[in-house]
Amino acid sequence: MVGLTRVPGLLFGGDYNPEQWPEEVWAEDARLMAEAGVNLATVAVFSWSRLEPRQGEYDFGWLDRVLDLLHAHGVAADLATATATPPPWLVREHPDVMPVNADGVRLEFGSRQGYCPSSPVFREHLVRLTTAMATRYQNHPALVMWHVGNEYADHTLECFCPESARHFREWLAARYGDVDALNAAWGTSCWGQHYTAFAQIEPPRTAPGPVNPAQLLDWRRFCSDALLELFLAEKAVLREISPDVPITTNFMSILHGLDYWKWSAALDVVSDDAYPDPADPESHVAVALSYDLMRSLKRQPWLLLESAPSAVSWREVNVPKPPGMMRLHSLQALAHGSDGVLFFQWRQAKYGPEKFHSALLPHGGTTTRGWQDTLRLGRDLRKLGELAGAETKAQVAIVLDWESWWGLEAPESMPSNRLKLKELLLAWYRPLHARGVAVDLAPPGRDLSGYRLVIVPNLYLCTDEQAESLAAFDGELIVGPFSGVVDAADQVHEGGAPGPLRELLGVEVDEFWPLQDGVTQDTTAGPARTWAEWIRLVDAEPVASYEGGELHGRPAITRRGNVTYVSCLLDDVTPVLEPALGGLDHVDVPEGVEAVRRGGHLFLLNHTTTRKQVTLPRPGTDLLTETALHGDIELAPRDAVVLRIEGDK
Ligand SMILES: [Zn+2]
């Protein structure tokens, strides 16, 4: 097995911010890290103002000592280039480094991520610091991974300043060539927006009414690309100076703002920050979906780079993780393909906005429940080292496309603004997850031939090429509502929906039929909410029909060959999945128990607070307890089994 870094086994640790502590604390940190089995620390994420207190005047001494100390205690470094937040001197000398919001207000220093993604001044200084960092630390024995930026687009996704406007126009000119092509794509004949020069185009700042949705869609594409350019500027420096060290940046689960398919192609290691809400009894399902996305991005193991040992500090009410949940959630990430578990952060902060965010070493020190949990997790992870590098094989893929998502959730111009892609994904994912069926995520253009079942919850924006790729798939295909509506320029396809999917689905959508909040539309396959459609059969068989209301008796679900079309949002899609489920690999588990296969291992995770009985499909050895198990076993509340299956590789 090849791991993500040269550290053997699974990775364990977290963000370490030694600059927030007097140097005499560092020795204790290193000693306790070694005691807990920590083998990776993310260092220097927000350290620019300490590494370069004045322009060109570097102070690397403290970081040298930190890295030496970590290395001496067997802790490797995921070393940040420290560019996540510019220092005050840079902002004061060049105020236009700070981003401007849609109302034209330039944001103030004093938080984090305060930069305009398009600022050439910021980029110049960022490349300079990255060069200095790479030059100094390229051969440090602690260095095993470069950490570029931090949670891109968390606070700063977009900037509306004149420099960003110039960058946007440059991006548009590259996409369209001439302004007439842009006029055609943006449909500027509507509302008198015909442009005669690129110079007339501005970012979609706050306007008197709804902004051109095609302009908004290109703006979303541009903003994702502009931040990616910033990442690539650093990557180029690191590759040049330090070519053998893998590069990552920490993603933020299923994030609307960045096209992670495009981004992940630029990374060596996909890593993710995941903060499921302990107060939400269903949060382990949504987080499993985002973990499956992380594994699918490069189709290789990934790394949970940040999670919370207990409470976070940024929700309205920050509920702690009850006993057992931190361990269970950590094992869940491993089950879904992570090669380690890292946390924000190592030592709980004494000050700042995150001082109440939990940490591996809480305010109360080594006498706390939190510290005992840290020690226990460290012991568990050491028993699971053989999982590093193990792959997952899924027979089901759910299609996700960022451009379509951006179009679907454009403000102010849709038939209903209640269609939220994450909810649509979860509606299909939830019943598969409950049955222990492994699921990949896939972009619409990817080769789907290895899958038996492909689900397209929604593909509002669908190009001819994407439709052809779906038509080429010969397994079971399920397509959800409001798909095939517009092309890449957000223009309605000839003849209306489902546009290029018409032949594949064998139906035509006469009219969208969004439902008011609280209204239920019955169908013979169960109740639907939020969305329905008045469809006509062209070359498809009805599978279920609407019951009651204006749509009574009309087809709701149709089938043509291997393709099912679902024209509404069912409360429970199980009846649609049922015919396809029989032939899929799965594990029978009681409600609230998650079953996940990874390589030759089976994870059984009890997310409930009661004991659960599970019948093992095959005998094996539980790596956590080092016991042989077969037949019926009992899972204690929030407990787990990681079974090495007998006879499997
Ligand atoms: Zn800007």
Boltz pocket constraint, residues with backbone or C-beta under 6 A from the ligand:
constraints:
  - pocket:
      binder: B
      contacts: [[A, 96], [A, 98], [A, 99], [A, 100], [A, 116], [A, 117], [A, 118], [A, 119], [A, 159], [A, 160], [A, 161], [A, 162], [A, 163], [A, 164], [A, 165]]
      max_distance: 6.0
